[in-house]
């Protein structure tokens, strides 16, 4: 069986990867910048789940590390540095470039979390559109299904802005109908 060196494998991988072997005349390998008019983005990082320790509904706007650490400790119900190798520590965020926005739903049923749909910077507002990730449960015949109790949340690390933040919840009407968004909360800096 022939032996391949690391350099041979890297060279083979590089020649199979478009754009790795140098400039190409093909327009398909040339990166195309996003159009300047593209206004909607997604968060840089998303923390989404069904089990927050924040039990009451609220919207958050975090612009500094101290407030972020306090919120994370409340959300996870763990003191700073808890656990082996401090693996439950607050995630690092560069607050000179980013901020954290989010929603805690409090007590809910059959909801996995809040997912960011789009983030749009408008002239005077930063619009956060989100949807709920839900699931269906069923009980054996003759028994009522009360669902699964959850405390869903969505926390999103986004580019820093001094604009007010408007949260809009997206919902589907009938099956296969488009999402419609309704303003649900506004935070001002």
N, C-alpha and C positions, 0 to 999 in steps of 0.2 A: 504494500500500500504506500503510495507516495506521501512524503511529509511536506507540509506547507509551512513556511515561516510566517511570522506575524506580518512582515513587510509584504509578502506575496498576497496574503489575505486582504490587507488594507488596500493594496493597489487594485485588487479585483473589485472590492467594494466601492472604491472611488470611481472606477471606470463605469460601474453600473448605476451610480448615483448622478442624476442630471445636474450639471453645473459644477460638479466636483473637479472634473478634469481640466477646468479652465473655461475660457469664454466659448460660447457656442453661437453658431449662426441661427439656430432655431429660436423662434420667438417664444416657444412654449416654456423655455427654461429661464427666460428673463423675468425677474420679479416685477410685478406691476404694483405701483404704489396705490394705496386706497385713495379714492377721489376726495378732493378737498371738501366736498359737500356732505361726506358721510358723517352723520351726526350721532347715530346710535352706536353704543359700545356695550360690552359686557364687563363685569368686574375683573380686576387683575387676579383676585383670589376670592373664592366663595366658601363660606362655612355654612352648611345647610344640614338640618337634621330634625329629629322628632323628639328629642329628649333634653330640652333645656331645663335648668333649674330656676329660670326666671318664670314665675308662675302667673304673672299678670301681664296683660297685653300692653305693649309699648313700642314706640319707634325710637331709634337712637341715631345720633350723629356724634361721632368721636373724632376729635382733632388732635389729641395729645396722648402720649404713652401712659401717663398716670391714669387718665380716665379709661383707657383701653384695658389696662391691667385690672382696674376695679371691676369693670364690666365682665371681663373674662373670668375673674374669680367668682363673681355672682352667678354667671351663666353655667360654669362647671361645678360650682360648690366645692372647689378645692383651693386650699391656700397656696400662695406662690411657692414654687419649688417643690411641691408635693410629688412623691413617687420616685421610683428608681430613675436616676439620671435626670431628674427634673423634667421628665417627659410630658408632664401636664402643665408646663410653663406656658405663659401667654405667648402666642405667636408674635414674632418680631414684625413690626410695621415701620417703615420710614415715613414718619409724619411730616417731614419736610416736603415730600412728594405725594403722599397719599393721605386718605382719611378713611374711616370706617362708617358705613351706614347700615342700618338693619331694622328688622322687625321681629318682635317676639309676639306670638299669638296668644300666649297663656294657655289655658286648658282648651283642648280641641279633641275631636274624634276622627280617627282614620286619616290623619294628615302627617305626611313624612317630613314636610318642611316647606320653606318659602324659596322659590327659585327666581333669580333675576332674569327677566325677559329682555330688558334693554335699559340702558342709561343714556339719557340724551341731555346734552348741554344746550339750553336755549338762552336767549338774550338775558333774561332775568331770573331763570330758574334752572335747577338741575332736576330732571324728571327721572324718577326711579320707577320702572314698571316691573311688577313681579306677579307670579302666579303661585298657586298652592299645589303641591304635589300630594295627591290623595290616593287612597287605595280602598278597595271594597272588601268586606268580610261577610261571612254567613255563618249561621248557627245550624245545628241539626234540626230536622223537621220538628215542628211543634214547640221550639224554643225561640224566644226573642233574641235578636242580635243587637247587642248594645254597642258593638264596635270596640275599637281599641283606643284607650285614653292616651293622648299624646300632649306634649308641650312644644310645638314646632317653632322653628326660628329660621332666619336667614340673615347672615352677616356678610357684607360685601366690602372688600378693600377696593377703593376706586381712587382715581386721580383727585388730588386736593382741589377744592373750589371754595370760594367765599360766598357763593350764591345760596339762596334758600333752597331747600330740598323738598320736592313734592313726591309723595308716594302714591302710586296708582295700582290698584288690584285688578288683575285680568281674570275674566271668567268667560266660559263658553256658555252660550244659551242652549240651544238644542244640539243634538249630536251633529258633528261636522260643521257647526257654525263657527264663524271667526271669533277670535278673542275680542272682547270689549273691555276697555279699561275705565275704571271709575276712581276719581281722586278720593283717597281715604284719610290722608294726613299731610301736614306741611310743617317742616321745621325751619326756623330761621336762625342764622348764626348769632 
